Amino acid sequence: MTHQVNKLLFEFKCPDEDSAFLLRNSIVDLQEQAIELVDNISSRYAGEDEWIRIDRLEIDLGQFGPDALSSAFSTVFGDRFERSLKGKLSGASPGVRTFSTLRSKCTLLQHFLLTGSLPWWADSNATDIQQIAGEIMAEEPGAFRRFLYDRRRNSFLWMRVRLQLNDDTKALIISAFDEFQTAESYLLQVTTRHFEQAGPANFSQQQIRRWVQDTVFTEAISIINDPGNLKVLKNTLAKHLPGFSAEQAGNTVASELLKVKPVIDEQVEAELLFSEMPGEENGNETNGLVYMARNAGIVLLAAFLPDFFDRLGMLENNRFVNKEATHKAVHLVCYLATGKVREPEFRLLLEKLLCGIPAGEPVPFDVELQEHETNEASQLLQSVLSHWKSLKNTSIEGLRENFLKRDGLVNRKEESWLLRVERKTLDVLLDHIPWGISTIRLPWNNFTIEVEW
């Protein structure tokens, strides 16, 4: 079982500056020991089907002699952590909350749909948003529908549903709203008729259905707030279907649309599953709010990004040519760090910031990267290795694993962002990097990223 620690803070008092310096170099090792002990001991007290959250656990480790810390730390920490944990769990201690697995999944999905990120306690490597959304729709459809309906005016929420969830999950959401079902039926009928009249079909029925599905979520706010208004849907069809005229729309489904009223769910225990979250406004970037960055080491490549994107024809006057290019840039930066061609949005926080996209703005899950683009990315990584002499015998995969795939914490600070990168033993090689990484300035961004590594 894997347990999560949001913040591990050591506070030491040392007799002199030399002792403090030596201790600083051993902190990484102590941290790794502490995390392993927390995981092993916590597994004895938490069942597989329950989630226990403890707001704060403070331990006094006592005093260590000059040479005793490295040898005695594991024993002392393990013993005192377990005693403190048992004390917290033995009664109704303040700051201790127990949740069902379903409740935790609801909280996770809510956090993702509203922010594009995961709550700090979620394991991004083990999180399958599609599966979680499907489970919640199957087990608590009323609560999930209420959650969406209460936030029906949140455009980023519907945009994230459209860009990040798969067809099956979106179909389940459409089926939860009479307004969406009727609008989908109308759009399918009119769009199919349009292509039939236009001659040989250029699109398959599956492509038409996917387009219609996305259109429903593009216009979700209008559809759900004013389900009897056909003007919005007709304008959408006219905008996206060349040669479409309002006369083609007909009134076959119009009468059904007029019958649909906004859905007000029966009283469900939605508030128990989907609690209120601070900062739900579109693109809200609250000062002090901390985000997790999974590929924090990608800032090492920031100096190379302008030329990289320019060679791919994605920039004009140091700005991305369009939103599609910006979205592709996000996935290319992720490819540089991981070698993966697609990743869910909750793993792309720093990539979005590097490409000028606000932390809360949705990006597509599925962006096609061309072979020449991934080849150019490989050349960039090879160029980094050739310039960084200390890594001259390192492979691209070695660069990724040892430096680019690094966890980090990101938070907004007035007009800039602060990134704190997880430290590892190999970081002594950063002293030999021939370009600066402490302050990241990119020509398309109106902010800087300050780096602590």
C-alpha positions in Angstrom: 0.0 0.0 0.0 1.3 3.5 -0.9 0.7 6.4 1.5 1.2 10.1 0.8 3.0 12.8 2.7 2.2 16.3 1.7 5.2 18.0 3.5 8.0 16.5 5.5 9.7 19.1 7.6 12.9 18.5 9.6 13.9 21.1 12.3 17.4 20.6 13.7 19.4 22.7 16.2 23.1 22.3 15.6 26.0 23.5 17.8 27.9 25.2 15.0 27.9 26.1 11.3 30.1 23.2 10.3 27.8 20.7 11.9 24.8 22.3 10.1 26.6 22.1 6.8 27.4 18.4 7.2 23.8 17.7 8.3 22.4 19.5 5.2 24.2 17.0 3.0 22.6 14.0 4.7 19.0 15.4 4.6 18.2 13.5 1.3 19.1 10.2 2.9 17.1 10.9 6.1 14.1 11.9 4.0 14.2 8.6 2.0 14.4 6.6 5.3 11.5 8.6 6.8 9.3 8.1 3.8 9.9 4.4 3.7 9.2 4.0 7.4 6.0 6.1 7.2 4.7 3.9 4.3 5.5 0.6 6.1 4.1 1.6 9.5 1.0 3.3 8.1 0.1 0.1 6.2 -0.4 -1.7 9.6 -3.2 0.8 10.6 -5.1 1.6 7.4 -7.3 -0.9 5.5 -7.3 -1.2 1.7 -10.8 0.2 1.5 -10.4 3.3 3.8 -8.6 6.6 3.5 -7.4 8.3 6.6 -6.2 11.9 6.4 -4.1 13.4 9.2 -3.6 17.1 9.0 -0.4 17.2 11.0 1.8 14.8 12.9 4.6 16.3 15.0 7.4 14.1 16.4 10.2 15.0 18.9 13.2 12.8 18.0 15.3 14.0 21.0 19.0 14.5 20.8 21.7 12.7 18.7 25.4 12.7 19.3 27.8 13.8 16.5 28.0 10.4 14.9 24.7 8.8 16.0 22.3 10.4 13.6 23.0 8.2 10.6 23.0 5.0 12.6 20.1 5.7 15.0 17.7 7.8 13.0 15.8 4.9 11.4 15.2 3.2 14.8 14.2 6.3 16.7 12.0 7.8 13.9 10.2 4.5 13.3 9.4 4.0 17.0 8.3 7.5 17.7 6.3 7.9 14.5 4.3 4.7 15.3 3.6 5.8 18.8 2.4 9.2 17.6 0.3 7.6 14.8 -1.4 5.2 17.3 -2.2 8.1 19.6 -3.8 10.0 16.7 -5.9 7.1 15.7 -6.9 5.8 19.1 -9.6 8.4 19.6 -11.4 11.2 17.9 -8.4 13.4 17.6 -8.7 16.8 15.9 -7.4 16.8 12.3 -8.0 13.1 11.7 -10.6 12.2 9.1 -11.7 8.8 7.7 -13.2 8.6 4.2 -14.6 5.8 2.1 -12.8 5.0 -1.1 -15.7 6.3 -3.1 -15.7 9.6 -1.3 -12.0 10.0 -2.0 -12.5 9.2 -5.7 -15.3 11.8 -5.9 -13.0 14.4 -4.3 -10.2 13.5 -6.7 -12.5 13.8 -9.8 -13.9 17.1 -8.6 -10.5 18.5 -8.0 -9.3 17.5 -11.5 -12.4 18.8 -13.3 -12.2 22.2 -11.6 -8.4 22.7 -11.6 -6.8 20.3 -14.1 -4.6 19.0 -11.3 -4.9 16.3 -8.6 -5.1 16.8 -4.9 -1.8 16.5 -3.2 -2.5 13.1 -1.7 -3.4 11.5 -5.1 -0.9 9.2 -6.8 -0.6 10.5 -10.4 1.0 7.3 -11.6 -1.9 5.2 -10.4 -4.8 7.6 -11.3 -7.1 6.7 -14.2 -9.5 9.6 -14.5 -11.7 7.7 -17.1 -12.1 4.7 -14.8 -12.8 6.9 -11.8 -15.4 8.9 -13.7 -17.1 5.7 -15.0 -17.2 4.2 -11.5 -18.8 7.4 -10.0 -21.4 7.6 -12.8 -22.3 4.0 -12.2 -22.5 4.1 -8.4 -23.6 7.7 -7.7 -25.0 9.2 -10.9 -27.3 11.6 -9.1 -24.5 13.1 -7.0 -22.2 13.5 -10.0 -25.0 15.1 -12.0 -25.7 17.5 -9.2 -22.1 18.4 -8.9 -22.0 19.3 -12.7 -25.3 21.1 -12.6 -24.3 23.3 -9.6 -21.3 24.4 -11.7 -23.0 24.6 -15.0 -21.7 28.1 -15.7 -18.1 27.1 -15.3 -16.8 27.1 -18.8 -13.4 25.6 -17.9 -15.2 22.6 -16.4 -17.1 21.8 -19.6 -14.0 22.5 -21.7 -12.0 20.0 -19.5 -14.8 17.4 -19.9 -14.5 17.8 -23.7 -10.7 17.9 -24.0 -9.7 15.3 -21.3 -12.4 12.7 -21.0 -12.8 9.8 -23.5 -15.9 9.2 -25.6 -17.4 6.6 -23.3 -17.2 8.9 -20.3 -18.6 11.8 -22.2 -21.5 9.6 -23.4 -22.3 8.8 -19.7 -22.3 12.4 -18.8 -24.6 13.3 -21.7 -27.0 10.5 -20.7 -27.3 12.1 -17.2 -28.9 15.2 -18.6 -32.2 15.4 -20.6 -31.0 18.7 -22.1 -27.8 17.1 -23.4 -29.5 14.0 -24.7 -32.1 16.0 -26.7 -29.5 18.5 -28.1 -27.3 15.5 -29.1 -30.2 13.9 -30.9 -31.0 17.1 -32.7 -27.4 17.8 -33.8 -26.9 14.2 -34.9 -30.0 14.2 -37.0 -29.3 17.6 -38.7 -25.6 16.9 -39.2 -26.2 13.5 -40.7 -28.8 14.9 -43.1 -26.4 17.7 -44.1 -23.7 15.2 -45.1 -26.2 13.0 -46.9 -27.4 15.9 -49.0 -23.8 17.1 -49.7 -23.0 13.9 -51.6 -20.6 11.0 -50.8 -19.8 11.0 -47.1 -16.5 12.4 -46.1 -17.0 11.5 -42.5 -17.9 8.2 -40.8 -20.9 8.0 -38.5 -18.4 7.6 -35.6 -16.7 10.9 -36.6 -20.0 12.7 -36.8 -21.0 11.4 -33.4 -17.7 12.5 -31.8 -18.1 16.0 -33.4 -21.6 16.2 -32.1 -20.6 15.1 -28.7 -17.9 17.7 -28.5 -20.3 20.4 -29.7 -22.7 19.6 -26.9 -20.0 20.3 -24.4 -18.7 23.3 -26.3 -22.2 24.8 -25.9 -23.0 23.2 -22.6 -23.7 26.4 -20.7 -26.2 27.6 -23.2 -27.8 24.2 -23.7 -28.3 23.5 -20.0 -29.4 27.1 -19.1 -31.8 27.5 -22.0 -32.6 24.1 -23.4 -35.5 25.3 -25.6 -33.3 27.8 -27.5 -32.4 26.4 -31.0 -30.6 29.5 -32.1 -27.4 28.5 -30.3 -27.3 25.1 -31.9 -28.1 26.4 -35.4 -25.4 29.0 -35.1 -23.0 26.3 -34.1 -23.9 24.2 -37.1 -23.6 27.2 -39.4 -20.1 28.0 -38.0 -18.7 24.4 -38.4 -20.6 23.0 -41.3 -19.8 24.7 -44.7 -22.9 25.2 -46.7 -25.3 24.7 -43.8 -28.4 26.8 -43.7 -30.9 27.2 -40.9 -33.7 25.7 -43.2 -31.8 22.4 -43.1 -32.3 22.2 -39.3 -36.0 21.5 -39.5 -38.3 21.2 -36.5 -38.2 17.4 -36.1 -36.6 17.6 -32.7 -37.4 21.2 -31.9 -40.7 20.3 -30.2 -38.8 17.9 -28.0 -36.2 20.6 -27.1 -39.0 23.0 -26.1 -40.3 20.4 -23.6 -37.0 20.0 -21.8 -36.7 22.1 -18.7 -33.5 22.6 -16.7 -32.8 19.6 -14.5 -33.1 20.2 -10.8 -32.0 17.0 -9.1 -33.9 15.4 -6.4 -32.3 15.9 -3.0 -29.2 13.7 -3.0 -26.3 13.5 -0.7 -24.1 15.2 -3.3 -22.6 17.5 -0.7 -21.2 14.6 1.2 -19.4 13.2 -1.9 -18.5 16.5 -3.7 -17.6 19.2 -1.2 -17.0 22.8 -1.9 -13.5 23.8 -3.1 -11.9 27.2 -2.7 -10.8 29.0 -5.9 -13.3 27.4 -8.3 -13.3 30.4 -10.7 -12.0 29.8 -14.2 -8.3 29.8 -14.4 -7.9 31.0 -10.8 -4.3 31.0 -9.7 -4.3 31.8 -6.0 -1.1 33.1 -4.6 0.3 30.5 -2.2 -1.6 27.6 -3.7 0.9 24.8 -4.3 0.8 22.5 -7.3 2.8 19.3 -8.0 5.0 19.2 -11.0 5.9 15.7 -12.2 8.6 16.7 -14.7 10.2 19.6 -12.9 13.6 19.0 -14.3 12.3 20.2 -17.7 13.3 23.7 -16.7 16.9 22.6 -17.7 15.7 22.8 -21.3 14.0 26.2 -21.1 16.8 28.0 -22.8 16.5 25.7 -25.9 12.7 26.0 -26.3 12.4 29.2 -28.3 14.7 27.9 -31.1 13.0 24.5 -30.9 9.5 25.8 -31.5 10.7 28.3 -34.1 12.3 25.5 -36.1 9.0 23.6 -36.1 7.2 26.7 -37.4 5.1 27.1 -34.3 6.1 30.7 -33.5 5.6 34.1 -35.2 7.2 37.2 -33.6 8.1 35.1 -30.6 4.4 34.1 -30.0 2.7 30.9 -30.8 0.8 31.1 -34.1 -2.5 29.8 -32.6 -4.0 27.9 -29.7 -3.5 24.6 -31.5 0.3 25.3 -31.7 0.3 26.2 -28.0 -1.4 22.9 -27.1 1.0 20.9 -29.2 3.9 22.8 -27.6 2.7 21.5 -24.2 2.8 17.9 -25.3 6.1 18.4 -27.0 7.7 19.7 -23.8 6.2 16.6 -22.0 7.7 14.4 -24.8 11.1 16.0 -24.2 10.9 15.0 -20.5 9.3 11.6 -20.7 9.3 10.3 -24.3 5.5 9.9 -24.1 3.3 11.3 -26.8 0.3 11.9 -24.6 -0.3 12.4 -20.9 -3.3 13.6 -18.9 -3.5 17.2 -18.0 -2.8 16.6 -14.3 0.8 15.7 -15.2 1.3 18.8 -17.4 1.3 21.7 -14.9 4.8 22.9 -15.5 4.6 22.2 -19.2 1.6 24.5 -19.5 3.3 27.3 -17.6 6.4 27.0 -19.8 4.2 27.4 -22.9 2.2 30.3 -21.5 -1.0 28.5 -20.6 -2.5 29.4 -17.2 -2.4 26.7 -14.6 -6.2 26.2 -14.5 -6.8 26.4 -18.3 -7.7 23.0 -19.9 -5.6 21.4 -22.6 -6.4 18.4 -24.8 -5.4 14.9 -23.8 -5.0 13.7 -27.4 -2.6 15.8 -29.5 -1.0 14.1 -32.5 2.8 14.6 -32.6 4.4 14.2 -36.0 7.5 12.1 -36.6 9.6 15.1 -37.6 8.5 16.9 -34.4 9.7 14.0 -32.2 12.9 13.7 -34.2 13.5 17.4 -33.6 12.9 16.8 -29.9 15.5 14.1 -29.9 18.0 16.4 -31.5 17.4 19.0 -28.9 18.1 16.5 -26.1 21.3 15.4 -27.9 22.3 19.0 -28.1 21.8 19.5 -24.4 24.1 16.5 -23.7 26.8 17.8 -26.0 26.8 21.2 -24.3 26.7 19.8 -20.8 30.2 18.3 -20.7 29.6 16.4 -17.5 27.0 14.3 -19.2 28.9 13.6 -22.4 28.6 9.8 -21.9 25.0 9.9 -20.8 22.1 8.7 -23.1 18.9 10.6 -23.7 17.1 8.2 -21.5 19.7 8.7 -18.8 19.1 12.5 -19.0 15.4 12.0 -18.7 15.5 9.5 -15.7 18.2 11.3 -13.8 17.3 15.0 -14.3 14.1 15.7 -16.2 11.7 13.3 -14.5 11.9 15.1 -11.2 9.1 16.0 -8.8 8.7 19.6 -7.9 6.4 22.1 -6.2 5.1 25.1 -8.0 3.3 28.1 -6.5 2.3 31.6 -7.7 4.2 34.5 -6.2 2.7 37.9 -7.3 4.0 38.4 -10.8 6.1 35.2 -11.0 6.1 31.5 -10.3 8.4 29.7 -7.8 9.5 26.1 -8.7 11.2 24.0 -6.0 12.8 20.9 -7.5 13.4 17.6 -5.6 17.1 17.2 -4.9 19.1 14.0 -5.6 22.8 13.0 -5.2 23.6 13.6 -8.9 22.7 17.3 -8.6 26.3 18.1 -7.9 26.6 18.0 -11.8 24.3 21.0 -12.0 27.3 23.2 -11.0 28.8 22.4 -14.4 25.8 23.3 -16.6 26.9 26.1 -19.0 23.6 28.1 -18.9 21.5 29.6 -16.2 18.4 27.9 -14.7 17.7 30.1 -11.6 15.3 32.4 -13.5 13.3 31.3 -16.6 12.2 34.0 -19.0 10.5 33.0 -22.2 9.5 35.5 -24.9 5.9 34.5 -25.1 5.3 34.7 -21.3 4.6 37.8 -19.3 5.9 36.2 -16.1 9.1 34.5 -14.9 9.7 31.2 -13.2 12.1 31.3 -10.3 13.8 28.0 -9.7 15.2 26.6 -6.4 17.2 23.4 -7.1 
